[in-house]
Amino acid sequence: MDTDLIVRAQHGDKEAYGLVAAEIADRFLAVARRILRDIDLAEDATQQALLAIWQDLPGLRDPGRFEAWSYRLLVRACYAEGRRQRLWAPNLRLLPTAGFADDDLGSIVDRDELDRAFRRLSLDHRTVIVLHHYLDLPLDRVAEIVGIRTGTAHSRLHYAMRALRVALEADSRPKVREVTL
């Protein structure tokens, strides 16, 4: 991120902030969508984060730390949106199966199973996984963004991955039907 652009935006240059926002908006939406698992919530969180960045930007002491600071605001916005009680509704599209090879259908099933398991995680666990594995941030940076200690970030990642494995294993077990006579 261009620090000169950030400094100009800090001093109230709306055009400079528009360029900053345009550069980070797509990444923010992708991260928020992975954390929240809902496009509407992700769009709301992204919009709230971009607004918070504009409002709080004059107070940023070190423009070189803009990235971590802005992700922290995004995570806070995701947490705020995640607390809203919306029922999840799957986005379903009917796809013709004639054009798919067996491997393609298998990958769709795998992705669906992973999505179901990921939804079962807490917002804290999803956040750490997305920041660490999707953005490829080291855990000390993840801890800084989320506002926790590095050891807590390690712990959350460990328990999140364990919960993901348990959920995937539970979904792969055959369903047992109880028979009454």
N, C-alpha and C positions, 0 to 999 in steps of 0.2 A: 504494500500500500504506500502510495506517495505521501510522505510526511508533509511536504509543502501544501498539498491539497487539504490535508487534515488541519493544518495550521490556519489556512484561509477559511475553512469551514468553522473553526473555533471562533474566529473573529466575526462570524455572522454572514459569511459569503454563501448565499443560498445556492448559487450555481455550483460552487465547489462541493457543497454538501450533496447536491443532486448527483454529481459525478461519483462521489464516495458511495452513496446509497445505491446507485446503479451497479457499481462494481461488486458490492457485497450482498445485494438482495437475493440473487439466485442461490448463492451458497447458504445464506441464512434460511431460506425456504426449504432447501434440501435437508439441512440439519434439523430444523424444527419438525419437518414431516417425519423424519426417522425417529425422533424422540417421542413425538406425540401420536404417531401412527394414524393421523386424521388430517386430511388436507385442509379442511376448513379451520380447524384449530391452529394448524401450522401457519396458514396465511394470517390469521389474527395475531399470533405470537410474533411473526416477522414484522408485521405492521407496527405492533406495540414496541418492539425492539428498535426499529428504525426511528420511531418518534422519540423514544427515550434517549437514543444516541444524540439526536439533534438537540434535545432539551438539555442534556447533561454534558455535551461536548465542550462548552466553555470551561467546565471544571476539570477536564482531563489535564493532568500536570505534564505527562510525558507522551507526546504524540507518537513516539516510537513504540509505545505499548498499546496502541489503538486496537490491534487485533484481539489480544486477550481481553481487554476491557470491553470491547463490543460483543464478543462471544459471551462474556459474563452477563451482559444485559439481555442477550438472546435467551440464555438459559433461564434467567429469572422470568422472562416473559413466557417461556414454555411452561415453567412451573405454575405460573398464575393461570394460564389457559388449561393446563392439565388438571387443576383443582376444580374446574367447572365440571359439573356432572352431566356430561352428554353421553348418551348411549351410542355405542359404536354400531355403525351400519356398514356392512361390507359394500364395496364398489364392485358390482358384478357386471361382467360383460360376457355374453355368449360368444364363444369362439368356434369357428368350424374346425372339427377335428380331422377333416380329410387332408389338410395341408401340413399336418404335424407328424413328425417321426416319433417313435416311442420315446426317444431320449428327450425330445422337446416337452412332451406331456409329463415325463418324470421330473424334469426340472421345474415345471409349473407346480406340480404337487409338492416337491421339496420346498419351493419358495413359500407356498401356502402354509405348510406345516411350520416353517421357521417364523412366518409372520404371526401365526396363532400363538406360538410359544413366546415370541418377543412381546406380544400384547399382554401376556400374563405377568411380565416383570413390572416392578414398581417404576415410577417415573425417575427416581434416583438411579436405579440400575440401568435403565435404558439410556439415560443421559451419559453415564460414564462409558458405556459400550460405544455409543455413537461418537463421542468425542475422541475416544482412544482408537477405535478400529476404523471408523469411517473417515474422520479427519486426520487420523494417524498422528495424534498428539501424544507426547510422552505423558506419563501419569502425573508428573509434577506440574505440568501445564494444565492438565485436566483438573487437578486439585485446586489450582489457582483460579481457574475459570468458575468452578462450581462453588468455591469458597469453603473448601474442606482441607484437612491435612492430607499429605501424600499417602500416609498409611491408610487413611480412610478410603482414599481412591483405590488403592490396591485391594482393600477388603471388599469394597463394593463391586469391583470388577470380578474378583474371585467368586463371590456369592451370586452375582448376576450370571456368570458363565455356568456355574453349577446349576442354578435354577433353570437356565435354558436347556441344559442337557437333560435334566429331570423331566421337564415338560415335553421335550422331543421324544424321550423314551416312553413316557406315559401315553403319548398319542400314537406311538407305533405298536403298542401292545394290542393284541386282539381283544375286541369287546366281548365280555362274557355276559350272556343273558341268563337271568335267574328264571328257572322253570318251577312253576308251582303245580302241584298235583291235586 
